[in-house]
């Protein structure tokens, strides 16, 4: 039976699709996603991760506003949260919250936040139980 999902796909509008692709593609590759819908010249690149129901995309349309969005990507473990955060900073992202437990969300909510080149808040998260090897 197919998994139902509330969201099939979503995209951030960006100022410069090549610049945004250079930011997002290494991050999404780290998470196991790849560009499945590569229409960069027409203004869209959509990424999928095998086994996951949703698609994330970047789109360029000069008539659309950019920035002020939020997305939370899922990591398999704490180490991947740290790697994603470090890579995002090396790609020009701005720190918006170092990796750590966010007890105000849940006792085991482990996340980090960066601002992308267009001002979007990008989160990477996992659940971490104290004392586990995750």
N, CA, C and O atoms as CSV, one atom per row, in Angstrom:
chain,resi,resn,atom,element,x,y,z
A,1,UNK,N,N,0.843,-1.182,0.000
A,1,UNK,CA,C,0.000,0.000,0.000
A,1,UNK,C,C,0.883,1.238,0.000
A,1,UNK,O,O,1.856,1.306,0.751
A,2,UNK,N,N,0.559,2.199,-0.820
A,2,UNK,CA,C,1.338,3.433,-0.918
A,2,UNK,C,C,1.160,4.281,0.341
A,2,UNK,O,O,0.083,4.329,0.936
A,3,UNK,N,N,2.243,4.944,0.724
A,3,UNK,CA,C,2.188,5.848,1.863
A,3,UNK,C,C,1.513,7.140,1.449
A,3,UNK,O,O,1.862,7.732,0.428
A,4,UNK,N,N,0.556,7.574,2.235
A,4,UNK,CA,C,-0.086,8.855,1.972
A,4,UNK,C,C,0.808,9.959,2.513
A,4,UNK,O,O,1.549,9.762,3.476
A,5,UNK,N,N,0.730,11.095,1.894
A,5,UNK,CA,C,1.522,12.227,2.339
A,5,UNK,C,C,0.708,13.498,2.175
A,5,UNK,O,O,-0.028,13.650,1.200
A,6,UNK,N,N,0.836,14.388,3.107
A,6,UNK,CA,C,0.128,15.656,3.031
A,6,UNK,C,C,0.708,16.534,1.921
A,6,UNK,O,O,-0.031,17.233,1.228
A,7,UNK,N,N,2.023,16.495,1.756
A,7,UNK,CA,C,2.693,17.311,0.745
A,7,UNK,C,C,3.403,16.391,-0.237
A,7,UNK,O,O,4.170,15.514,0.160
A,8,UNK,N,N,3.142,16.595,-1.507
A,8,UNK,CA,C,3.824,15.830,-2.543
A,8,UNK,C,C,5.167,16.474,-2.887
A,8,UNK,O,O,6.187,15.788,-2.948
A,9,UNK,N,N,5.170,17.783,-3.109
A,9,UNK,CA,C,6.401,18.499,-3.401
A,9,UNK,C,C,6.227,19.972,-3.036
A,9,UNK,O,O,5.111,20.483,-2.942
A,10,UNK,N,N,7.346,20.625,-2.836
A,10,UNK,CA,C,7.344,22.058,-2.568
A,10,UNK,C,C,8.663,22.619,-3.047
A,10,UNK,O,O,9.641,21.889,-3.209
A,11,UNK,N,N,8.684,23.928,-3.274
A,11,UNK,CA,C,9.890,24.566,-3.783
A,11,UNK,C,C,10.040,25.951,-3.174
A,11,UNK,O,O,9.061,26.609,-2.821
A,12,UNK,N,N,11.286,26.372,-3.062
A,12,UNK,CA,C,11.611,27.745,-2.693
A,12,UNK,C,C,11.900,28.503,-3.986
A,12,UNK,O,O,12.630,28.014,-4.847
A,13,UNK,N,N,11.324,29.698,-4.117
A,13,UNK,CA,C,11.742,30.577,-5.204
A,13,UNK,C,C,13.061,31.214,-4.789
A,13,UNK,O,O,13.238,31.614,-3.638
A,14,UNK,N,N,13.977,31.301,-5.737
A,14,UNK,CA,C,15.327,31.802,-5.471
A,14,UNK,C,C,15.700,32.875,-6.484
A,14,UNK,O,O,15.150,32.924,-7.584
A,15,UNK,N,N,16.639,33.730,-6.102
A,15,UNK,CA,C,17.098,34.805,-6.995
A,15,UNK,C,C,17.949,34.264,-8.134
A,15,UNK,O,O,17.827,34.705,-9.277
A,16,UNK,N,N,18.810,33.307,-7.815
A,16,UNK,CA,C,19.786,32.792,-8.775
A,16,UNK,C,C,19.800,31.275,-8.642
A,16,UNK,O,O,20.340,30.740,-7.674
A,17,UNK,N,N,19.209,30.580,-9.610
A,17,UNK,CA,C,19.066,29.123,-9.489
A,17,UNK,C,C,20.420,28.419,-9.489
A,17,UNK,O,O,20.574,27.401,-8.814
A,18,UNK,N,N,21.397,28.929,-10.223
A,18,UNK,CA,C,22.725,28.295,-10.240
A,18,UNK,C,C,23.392,28.422,-8.868
A,18,UNK,O,O,23.980,27.462,-8.371
A,19,UNK,N,N,23.302,29.589,-8.267
A,19,UNK,CA,C,23.885,29.816,-6.940
A,19,UNK,C,C,23.172,28.963,-5.892
A,19,UNK,O,O,23.819,28.364,-5.033
A,20,UNK,N,N,21.855,28.907,-5.959
A,20,UNK,CA,C,21.103,28.107,-4.997
A,20,UNK,C,C,21.361,26.620,-5.195
A,20,UNK,O,O,21.423,25.860,-4.228
A,21,UNK,N,N,21.510,26.212,-6.432
A,21,UNK,CA,C,21.814,24.805,-6.700
A,21,UNK,C,C,23.181,24.443,-6.122
A,21,UNK,O,O,23.359,23.359,-5.566
A,22,UNK,N,N,24.150,25.362,-6.259
A,22,UNK,CA,C,25.486,25.122,-5.699
A,22,UNK,C,C,25.435,25.016,-4.178
A,22,UNK,O,O,26.288,24.360,-3.580
A,23,UNK,N,N,24.457,25.647,-3.549
A,23,UNK,CA,C,24.272,25.559,-2.101
A,23,UNK,C,C,23.532,24.269,-1.725
A,23,UNK,O,O,24.006,23.506,-0.883
A,24,UNK,N,N,22.392,24.029,-2.336
A,24,UNK,CA,C,21.530,22.920,-1.927
A,24,UNK,C,C,21.995,21.545,-2.395
A,24,UNK,O,O,21.845,20.567,-1.661
A,25,UNK,N,N,22.548,21.449,-3.582
A,25,UNK,CA,C,22.849,20.120,-4.119
A,25,UNK,C,C,23.827,19.321,-3.255
A,25,UNK,O,O,23.567,18.144,-3.007
A,26,UNK,N,N,24.945,19.902,-2.781
A,26,UNK,CA,C,25.818,19.122,-1.892
A,26,UNK,C,C,25.131,18.724,-0.584
A,26,UNK,O,O,25.378,17.639,-0.059
A,27,UNK,N,N,24.276,19.591,-0.064
A,27,UNK,CA,C,23.559,19.282,1.178
A,27,UNK,C,C,22.577,18.141,0.976
A,27,UNK,O,O,22.501,17.224,1.793
A,28,UNK,N,N,21.830,18.200,-0.111
A,28,UNK,CA,C,20.849,17.151,-0.379
A,28,UNK,C,C,21.527,15.847,-0.762
A,28,UNK,O,O,21.020,14.771,-0.443
A,29,UNK,N,N,22.662,15.924,-1.440
A,29,UNK,CA,C,23.432,14.718,-1.756
A,29,UNK,C,C,23.895,14.047,-0.467
A,29,UNK,O,O,23.864,12.821,-0.359
A,30,UNK,N,N,24.324,14.844,0.508
A,30,UNK,CA,C,24.726,14.312,1.814
A,30,UNK,C,C,23.588,13.520,2.453
A,30,UNK,O,O,23.828,12.531,3.146
A,31,UNK,N,N,22.350,13.956,2.218
A,31,UNK,CA,C,21.173,13.282,2.778
A,31,UNK,C,C,20.679,12.131,1.904
A,31,UNK,O,O,19.714,11.454,2.260
A,32,UNK,N,N,21.330,11.904,0.766
A,32,UNK,CA,C,20.935,10.809,-0.109
A,32,UNK,C,C,19.953,11.190,-1.196
A,32,UNK,O,O,19.416,10.314,-1.874
A,33,UNK,N,N,19.706,12.477,-1.378
A,33,UNK,CA,C,18.790,12.935,-2.424
A,33,UNK,C,C,19.571,13.268,-3.685
A,33,UNK,O,O,20.778,13.508,-3.649
A,34,UNK,N,N,18.856,13.277,-4.791
A,34,UNK,CA,C,19.487,13.592,-6.072
A,34,UNK,C,C,18.519,14.391,-6.923
A,34,UNK,O,O,17.306,14.322,-6.722
A,35,UNK,N,N,19.055,15.162,-7.890
A,35,UNK,CA,C,18.157,15.911,-8.771
A,35,UNK,C,C,17.443,14.960,-9.729
A,35,UNK,O,O,18.074,14.333,-10.580
A,36,UNK,N,N,16.151,14.861,-9.587
A,36,UNK,CA,C,15.360,13.975,-10.445
A,36,UNK,C,C,14.673,14.773,-11.552
A,36,UNK,O,O,14.477,14.267,-12.657
A,37,UNK,N,N,14.314,15.998,-11.258
A,37,UNK,CA,C,13.647,16.867,-12.221
A,37,UNK,C,C,14.570,18.053,-12.472
A,37,UNK,O,O,14.492,19.074,-11.790
A,38,UNK,N,N,15.436,17.901,-13.453
A,38,UNK,CA,C,16.478,18.895,-13.716
A,38,UNK,C,C,16.078,19.742,-14.921
A,38,UNK,O,O,16.396,19.424,-16.067
A,39,UNK,N,N,15.381,20.815,-14.628
A,39,UNK,CA,C,14.942,21.763,-15.651
A,39,UNK,C,C,15.522,23.142,-15.326
A,39,UNK,O,O,14.828,24.157,-15.386
A,40,UNK,N,N,16.808,23.148,-14.981
A,40,UNK,CA,C,17.457,24.390,-14.548
A,40,UNK,C,C,17.263,25.519,-15.561
A,40,UNK,O,O,16.975,26.651,-15.171
A,41,UNK,N,N,17.414,25.231,-16.839
A,41,UNK,CA,C,17.271,26.279,-17.856
A,41,UNK,C,C,15.852,26.861,-17.894
A,41,UNK,O,O,15.659,28.013,-18.283
A,42,UNK,N,N,14.868,26.061,-17.489
A,42,UNK,CA,C,13.493,26.551,-17.428
A,42,UNK,C,C,13.149,27.104,-16.042
A,42,UNK,O,O,12.058,27.635,-15.834
A,43,UNK,N,N,14.082,26.977,-15.101
A,43,UNK,CA,C,13.885,27.577,-13.785
A,43,UNK,C,C,13.441,26.647,-12.678
A,43,UNK,O,O,12.837,27.102,-11.707
A,44,UNK,N,N,13.723,25.342,-12.793
A,44,UNK,CA,C,13.321,24.434,-11.712
A,44,UNK,C,C,14.255,23.232,-11.627
A,44,UNK,O,O,14.634,22.647,-12.641
A,45,UNK,N,N,14.622,22.872,-10.382
A,45,UNK,CA,C,15.334,21.626,-10.108
A,45,UNK,C,C,14.655,20.987,-8.899
A,45,UNK,O,O,14.550,21.607,-7.840
A,46,UNK,N,N,14.197,19.748,-9.060
A,46,UNK,CA,C,13.516,19.022,-7.992
A,46,UNK,C,C,14.346,17.845,-7.526
A,46,UNK,O,O,14.858,17.078,-8.341
A,47,UNK,N,N,14.480,17.699,-6.214
A,47,UNK,CA,C,15.306,16.657,-5.606
A,47,UNK,C,C,14.429,15.624,-4.914
A,47,UNK,O,O,13.442,15.963,-4.261
A,48,UNK,N,N,14.804,14.360,-5.067
A,48,UNK,CA,C,14.105,13.275,-4.387
A,48,UNK,C,C,15.121,12.387,-3.684
A,48,UNK,O,O,16.274,12.269,-4.101
A,49,UNK,N,N,14.664,11.773,-2.615
A,49,UNK,CA,C,15.473,10.801,-1.880
A,49,UNK,C,C,14.754,9.468,-1.960
A,49,UNK,O,O,13.616,9.354,-1.506
A,50,UNK,N,N,15.392,8.462,-2.524
A,50,UNK,CA,C,14.739,7.160,-2.652
A,50,UNK,C,C,14.160,6.685,-1.315
A,50,UNK,O,O,14.824,6.733,-0.279
A,51,UNK,N,N,12.919,6.231,-1.366
A,51,UNK,CA,C,12.245,5.749,-0.169
A,51,UNK,C,C,11.482,6.829,0.587
A,51,UNK,O,O,10.783,6.528,1.555
A,52,UNK,N,N,11.604,8.070,0.162
A,52,UNK,CA,C,10.898,9.177,0.810
A,52,UNK,C,C,9.820,9.685,-0.139
A,52,UNK,O,O,10.010,9.694,-1.355
A,53,UNK,N,N,8.702,10.102,0.410
A,53,UNK,CA,C,7.532,10.446,-0.396
A,53,UNK,C,C,7.560,11.864,-0.954
A,53,UNK,O,O,6.853,12.132,-1.926
A,54,UNK,N,N,8.326,12.770,-0.402
A,54,UNK,CA,C,8.257,14.173,-0.782
A,54,UNK,C,C,9.418,14.589,-1.672
A,54,UNK,O,O,10.481,13.969,-1.670
A,55,UNK,N,N,9.189,15.642,-2.427
A,55,UNK,CA,C,10.196,16.228,-3.291
A,55,UNK,C,C,10.437,17.670,-2.850
A,55,UNK,O,O,9.494,18.390,-2.520
A,56,UNK,N,N,11.704,18.089,-2.846
A,56,UNK,CA,C,12.061,19.475,-2.557
A,56,UNK,C,C,12.654,20.083,-3.819
A,56,UNK,O,O,13.461,19.451,-4.500
A,57,UNK,N,N,12.259,21.293,-4.125
A,57,UNK,CA,C,12.776,21.936,-5.322
A,57,UNK,C,C,13.189,23.376,-5.094
A,57,UNK,O,O,12.808,24.021,-4.117
A,58,UNK,N,N,13.982,23.849,-6.036
A,58,UNK,CA,C,14.313,25.272,-6.102
A,58,UNK,C,C,13.814,25.767,-7.446
A,58,UNK,O,O,13.913,25.069,-8.456
A,59,UNK,N,N,13.281,26.967,-7.449
A,59,UNK,CA,C,12.686,27.512,-8.659
A,59,UNK,C,C,13.072,28.977,-8.816
A,59,UNK,O,O,13.235,29.702,-7.835
A,60,UNK,N,N,13.212,29.392,-10.053
A,60,UNK,CA,C,13.496,30.796,-10.326
A,60,UNK,C,C,12.404,31.365,-11.210
A,60,UNK,O,O,12.095,30.832,-12.276
A,61,UNK,N,N,11.830,32.454,-10.743
A,61,UNK,CA,C,10.854,33.230,-11.503
A,61,UNK,C,C,11.015,34.655,-10.991
A,61,UNK,O,O,10.700,34.942,-9.836
A,62,UNK,N,N,11.497,35.532,-11.833
A,62,UNK,CA,C,11.817,36.893,-11.391
A,62,UNK,C,C,10.604,37.666,-10.890
A,62,UNK,O,O,10.763,38.725,-10.283
A,63,UNK,N,N,9.401,37.165,-11.127
A,63,UNK,CA,C,8.203,37.852,-10.645
A,63,UNK,C,C,7.790,37.391,-9.247
A,63,UNK,O,O,6.864,37.952,-8.661
A,64,UNK,N,N,8.466,36.376,-8.709
A,64,UNK,CA,C,8.087,35.815,-7.406
A,64,UNK,C,C,9.019,36.315,-6.305
A,64,UNK,O,O,10.215,36.490,-6.538
A,65,UNK,N,N,8.479,36.546,-5.106
A,65,UNK,CA,C,9.331,36.945,-3.978
A,65,UNK,C,C,10.167,35.761,-3.487
A,65,UNK,O,O,9.778,34.603,-3.646
A,66,UNK,N,N,11.306,36.066,-2.897
A,66,UNK,CA,C,12.189,35.026,-2.364
A,66,UNK,C,C,12.443,35.274,-0.881
A,66,UNK,O,O,12.258,36.381,-0.376
A,67,UNK,N,N,12.867,34.223,-0.202
A,67,UNK,CA,C,13.257,34.323,1.204
A,67,UNK,C,C,12.090,34.189,2.155
A,67,UNK,O,O,10.929,34.127,1.752
A,68,UNK,N,N,12.435,34.146,3.433
A,68,UNK,CA,C,11.476,34.095,4.530
A,68,UNK,C,C,10.694,32.777,4.595
A,68,UNK,O,O,9.613,32.733,5.182
A,69,UNK,N,N,11.226,31.709,4.003
A,69,UNK,CA,C,10.611,30.389,4.103
A,69,UNK,C,C,11.382,29.556,5.113
A,69,UNK,O,O,12.472,29.928,5.548
A,70,UNK,N,N,10.797,28.428,5.474
A,70,UNK,CA,C,11.448,27.502,6.397
A,70,UNK,C,C,11.225,26.088,5.891
A,70,UNK,O,O,10.128,25.733,5.461
A,71,UNK,N,N,12.286,25.284,5.949
A,71,UNK,CA,C,12.180,23.868,5.628
A,71,UNK,C,C,12.992,23.108,6.666
A,71,UNK,O,O,14.040,23.577,7.110
A,72,UNK,N,N,12.507,21.934,7.049
A,72,UNK,CA,C,13.237,21.069,7.975
A,72,UNK,C,C,13.505,19.747,7.273
A,72,UNK,O,O,12.578,18.994,6.973
A,73,UNK,N,N,14.773,19.470,7.014
A,73,UNK,CA,C,15.173,18.197,6.428
A,73,UNK,C,C,15.427,17.196,7.547
A,73,UNK,O,O,15.792,17.574,8.661
A,74,UNK,N,N,15.233,15.916,7.243
A,74,UNK,CA,C,15.409,14.854,8.215
A,74,UNK,C,C,16.782,14.212,8.061
A,74,UNK,O,O,17.186,13.837,6.960
A,75,UNK,N,N,17.489,14.091,9.173
A,75,UNK,CA,C,18.771,13.385,9.212
A,75,UNK,C,C,18.565,12.054,9.922
A,75,UNK,O,O,17.672,11.911,10.757
A,76,UNK,N,N,19.400,11.090,9.578
A,76,UNK,CA,C,19.297,9.771,10.200
A,76,UNK,C,C,19.918,9.726,11.594
A,76,UNK,O,O,19.609,8.838,12.388
A,77,UNK,N,N,20.807,10.699,11.891
A,77,UNK,CA,C,21.480,10.682,13.190
A,77,UNK,C,C,22.122,12.041,13.476
A,77,UNK,O,O,22.154,12.923,12.619
A,78,UNK,N,N,22.628,12.184,14.692
A,78,UNK,CA,C,23.279,13.426,15.134
A,78,UNK,C,C,24.481,13.789,14.277
A,78,UNK,O,O,24.686,14.955,13.942
A,79,UNK,N,N,25.270,12.790,13.925
A,79,UNK,CA,C,26.470,13.034,13.130
A,79,UNK,C,C,26.107,13.688,11.798
A,79,UNK,O,O,26.806,14.588,11.334
A,80,UNK,N,N,25.029,13.241,11.196
A,80,UNK,CA,C,24.592,13.817,9.929
A,80,UNK,C,C,24.097,15.254,10.107
A,80,UNK,O,O,24.282,16.085,9.219
A,81,UNK,N,N,23.475,15.548,11.240
A,81,UNK,CA,C,23.080,16.930,11.531
A,81,UNK,C,C,24.322,17.814,11.554
A,81,UNK,O,O,24.332,18.885,10.947
A,82,UNK,N,N,25.363,17.375,12.246
A,82,UNK,CA,C,26.602,18.146,12.341
A,82,UNK,C,C,27.261,18.324,10.967
A,82,UNK,O,O,27.694,19.424,10.624
A,83,UNK,N,N,27.335,17.249,10.189
A,83,UNK,CA,C,27.946,17.316,8.858
A,83,UNK,C,C,27.173,18.273,7.949
A,83,UNK,O,O,27.776,19.073,7.234
A,84,UNK,N,N,25.849,18.191,7.977
A,84,UNK,CA,C,25.005,19.068,7.168
A,84,UNK,C,C,25.251,20.526,7.554
A,84,UNK,O,O,25.454,21.378,6.690
A,85,UNK,N,N,25.230,20.802,8.846
A,85,UNK,CA,C,25.446,22.158,9.356
A,85,UNK,C,C,26.808,22.691,8.913
A,85,UNK,O,O,26.898,23.806,8.399
A,86,UNK,N,N,27.866,21.907,9.108
A,86,UNK,CA,C,29.216,22.335,8.728
A,86,UNK,C,C,29.320,22.574,7.227
A,86,UNK,O,O,29.915,23.557,6.785
A,87,UNK,N,N,28.738,21.667,6.448
A,87,UNK,CA,C,28.771,21.818,4.996
A,87,UNK,C,C,28.007,23.065,4.569
A,87,UNK,O,O,28.474,23.814,3.711
A,88,UNK,N,N,26.845,23.292,5.153
A,88,UNK,CA,C,26.049,24.477,4.814
A,88,UNK,C,C,26.834,25.758,5.080
A,88,UNK,O,O,26.800,26.687,4.273
A,89,UNK,N,N,27.538,25.811,6.205
A,89,UNK,CA,C,28.346,26.996,6.509
A,89,UNK,C,C,29.476,27.148,5.498
A,89,UNK,O,O,29.778,28.264,5.074
A,90,UNK,N,N,30.104,26.045,5.106
A,90,UNK,CA,C,31.205,26.115,4.138
A,90,UNK,C,C,30.709,26.527,2.750
A,90,UNK,O,O,31.488,27.020,1.934
A,91,UNK,N,N,29.425,26.329,2.483
A,91,UNK,CA,C,28.834,26.703,1.201
A,91,UNK,C,C,28.255,28.120,1.211
A,91,UNK,O,O,27.624,28.540,0.241
A,92,UNK,N,N,28.467,28.847,2.293
A,92,UNK,CA,C,27.997,30.231,2.366
A,92,UNK,C,C,26.749,30.450,3.188
A,92,UNK,O,O,26.252,31.574,3.262
A,93,UNK,N,N,26.231,29.404,3.809
A,93,UNK,CA,C,25.087,29.572,4.695
A,93,UNK,C,C,25.505,30.317,5.951
A,93,UNK,O,O,26.675,30.301,6.331
A,94,UNK,N,N,24.552,30.963,6.586
A,94,UNK,CA,C,24.817,31.696,7.826
A,94,UNK,C,C,24.221,30.943,9.006
A,94,UNK,O,O,23.095,30.449,8.943
A,95,UNK,N,N,24.987,30.866,10.071
A,95,UNK,CA,C,24.518,30.199,11.278
A,95,UNK,C,C,23.213,30.821,11.767
A,95,UNK,O,O,23.084,32.043,11.842
A,96,UNK,N,N,22.256,29.969,12.096
A,96,UNK,CA,C,20.998,30.415,12.694
A,96,UNK,C,C,20.621,29.508,13.860
A,96,UNK,O,O,19.469,29.480,14.292
A,97,UNK,N,N,21.618,28.758,14.370
A,97,UNK,CA,C,21.402,27.866,15.498
A,97,UNK,C,C,22.273,26.630,15.377
A,97,UNK,O,O,22.013,25.745,14.562
A,98,UNK,N,N,23.309,26.582,16.198
A,98,UNK,CA,C,24.249,25.461,16.174
A,98,UNK,C,C,23.552,24.143,16.524
A,98,UNK,O,O,22.502,24.151,17.167
A,99,UNK,N,N,24.132,23.006,16.103
A,99,UNK,CA,C,23.525,21.715,16.434
A,99,UNK,C,C,23.371,21.524,17.940
A,99,UNK,O,O,24.281,21.821,18.715
A,100,UNK,N,N,22.219,21.030,18.332
A,100,UNK,CA,C,21.963,20.767,19.737
A,100,UNK,C,C,20.523,20.358,19.979
A,100,UNK,O,O,19.679,20.414,19.085
A,101,UNK,N,N,20.263,19.945,21.214
A,101,UNK,CA,C,18.910,19.569,21.636
A,101,UNK,C,C,18.043,20.825,21.709
A,101,UNK,O,O,18.479,21.860,22.212
A,102,UNK,N,N,16.828,20.726,21.210
A,102,UNK,CA,C,15.848,21.810,21.275
A,102,UNK,C,C,14.692,21.315,22.139
A,102,UNK,O,O,13.659,20.883,21.628
A,103,UNK,N,N,14.883,21.385,23.468
A,103,UNK,CA,C,13.891,20.837,24.402
A,103,UNK,C,C,12.537,21.519,24.277
A,103,UNK,O,O,11.517,20.916,24.610
A,104,UNK,N,N,12.503,22.760,23.807
A,104,UNK,CA,C,11.217,23.450,23.658
A,104,UNK,C,C,10.362,22.823,22.550
A,104,UNK,O,O,9.160,23.081,22.486
A,105,UNK,N,N,10.966,21.998,21.670
A,105,UNK,CA,C,10.207,21.240,20.675
A,105,UNK,C,C,9.871,19.845,21.210
A,105,UNK,O,O,8.725,19.399,21.147
A,106,UNK,N,N,10.884,19.176,21.733
A,106,UNK,CA,C,10.733,17.837,22.319
A,106,UNK,C,C,12.037,17.510,23.039
A,106,UNK,O,O,13.088,18.031,22.666
A,107,UNK,N,N,11.992,16.657,24.064
A,107,UNK,CA,C,13.209,16.354,24.829
A,107,UNK,C,C,14.342,15.743,24.003
A,107,UNK,O,O,15.511,15.859,24.372
A,108,UNK,N,N,14.003,15.096,22.896
A,108,UNK,CA,C,15.035,14.437,22.084
A,108,UNK,C,C,15.163,15.040,20.680
A,108,UNK,O,O,15.687,14.399,19.770
A,109,UNK,N,N,14.681,16.278,20.513
A,109,UNK,CA,C,14.716,16.962,19.214
A,109,UNK,C,C,16.089,17.592,19.031
A,109,UNK,O,O,16.418,18.574,19.696
A,110,UNK,N,N,16.892,17.033,18.133
A,110,UNK,CA,C,18.266,17.488,17.893
A,110,UNK,C,C,18.305,18.141,16.516
A,110,UNK,O,O,17.993,17.501,15.511
A,111,UNK,N,N,18.688,19.414,16.472
A,111,UNK,CA,C,18.604,20.148,15.215
A,111,UNK,C,C,19.669,21.229,15.117
A,111,UNK,O,O,20.304,21.605,16.103
A,112,UNK,N,N,19.841,21.716,13.889
A,112,UNK,CA,C,20.679,22.869,13.593
A,112,UNK,C,C,19.956,23.694,12.531
A,112,UNK,O,O,19.108,23.183,11.799
A,113,UNK,N,N,20.304,24.975,12.461
A,113,UNK,CA,C,19.635,25.898,11.545
A,113,UNK,C,C,20.662,26.773,10.836
A,113,UNK,O,O,21.632,27.236,11.437
A,114,UNK,N,N,20.426,26.988,9.547
A,114,UNK,CA,C,21.250,27.912,8.762
A,114,UNK,C,C,20.328,28.750,7.878
A,114,UNK,O,O,19.202,28.357,7.570
A,115,UNK,N,N,20.831,29.901,7.487
A,115,UNK,CA,C,20.127,30.759,6.538
A,115,UNK,C,C,20.775,30.558,5.171
A,115,UNK,O,O,21.993,30.668,5.034
A,116,UNK,N,N,19.962,30.264,4.166
A,116,UNK,CA,C,20.490,30.026,2.813
A,116,UNK,C,C,20.790,31.355,2.110
A,116,UNK,O,O,20.528,32.410,2.687
A,117,UNK,N,N,21.324,31.342,0.896
A,117,UNK,CA,C,21.681,32.586,0.202
A,117,UNK,C,C,20.513,33.535,-0.060
A,117,UNK,O,O,20.732,34.719,-0.318
A,118,UNK,N,N,19.279,33.038,0.001
A,118,UNK,CA,C,18.109,33.879,-0.238
A,118,UNK,C,C,17.366,34.270,1.027
A,118,UNK,O,O,16.302,34.885,0.950
A,119,UNK,N,N,17.907,33.924,2.195
A,119,UNK,CA,C,17.274,34.310,3.447
A,119,UNK,C,C,16.287,33.305,4.002
A,119,UNK,O,O,15.536,33.625,4.923
A,120,UNK,N,N,16.272,32.094,3.461
A,120,UNK,CA,C,15.397,31.043,3.977
A,120,UNK,C,C,16.050,30.352,5.164
A,120,UNK,O,O,17.270,30.195,5.207
A,121,UNK,N,N,15.236,29.943,6.120
A,121,UNK,CA,C,15.706,29.231,7.298
A,121,UNK,C,C,15.685,27.734,7.001
A,121,UNK,O,O,14.619,27.147,6.812
A,122,UNK,N,N,16.866,27.120,6.959
A,122,UNK,CA,C,17.003,25.704,6.631
A,122,UNK,C,C,17.375,24.955,7.903
A,122,UNK,O,O,18.375,25.261,8.553
A,123,UNK,N,N,16.568,23.985,8.239
A,123,UNK,CA,C,16.773,23.184,9.454
A,123,UNK,C,C,17.148,21.765,9.054
A,123,UNK,O,O,16.680,21.240,8.044
A,124,UNK,N,N,17.994,21.165,9.860
A,124,UNK,CA,C,18.306,19.740,9.744
A,124,UNK,C,C,18.046,19.147,11.121
A,124,UNK,O,O,18.538,19.669,12.121
A,125,UNK,N,N,17.275,18.057,11.184
A,125,UNK,CA,C,16.864,17.546,12.491
A,125,UNK,C,C,16.857,16.036,12.536
A,125,UNK,O,O,16.762,15.355,11.515
A,126,UNK,N,N,16.961,15.539,13.743
A,126,UNK,CA,C,16.808,14.125,14.041
A,126,UNK,C,C,16.291,14.026,15.461
A,126,UNK,O,O,16.187,15.037,16.156
A,127,UNK,N,N,15.972,12.844,15.892
A,127,UNK,CA,C,15.611,12.623,17.298
A,127,UNK,C,C,16.722,11.856,17.933
A,127,UNK,O,O,17.215,10.877,17.373
A,128,UNK,N,N,17.127,12.297,19.117
A,128,UNK,CA,C,18.290,11.732,19.798
A,128,UNK,C,C,17.928,11.449,21.248
A,128,UNK,O,O,17.456,12.329,21.968
A,129,UNK,N,N,18.154,10.226,21.658
A,129,UNK,CA,C,17.929,9.840,23.049
A,129,UNK,C,C,19.248,9.924,23.792
A,129,UNK,O,O,20.243,9.352,23.348
A,130,UNK,N,N,19.274,10.623,24.905
A,130,UNK,CA,C,20.485,10.756,25.709
A,130,UNK,C,C,21.030,9.375,26.027
A,130,UNK,O,O,20.305,8.481,26.464
A,131,UNK,N,N,22.324,9.225,25.795
A,131,UNK,CA,C,22.987,7.966,26.099
A,131,UNK,C,C,22.972,6.987,24.938
A,131,UNK,O,O,23.619,5.942,25.011
A,132,UNK,N,N,22.247,7.301,23.867
A,132,UNK,CA,C,22.241,6.378,22.732
A,132,UNK,C,C,23.428,6.664,21.824
A,132,UNK,O,O,24.112,7.675,21.984
A,133,UNK,N,N,23.664,5.785,20.886
A,133,UNK,CA,C,24.768,5.967,19.957
A,133,UNK,C,C,24.324,6.649,18.675
A,133,UNK,O,O,25.096,6.725,17.719
A,134,UNK,N,N,23.090,7.149,18.637
A,134,UNK,CA,C,22.569,7.806,17.443
A,134,UNK,C,C,23.271,9.122,17.227
A,134,UNK,O,O,22.971,9.831,16.266
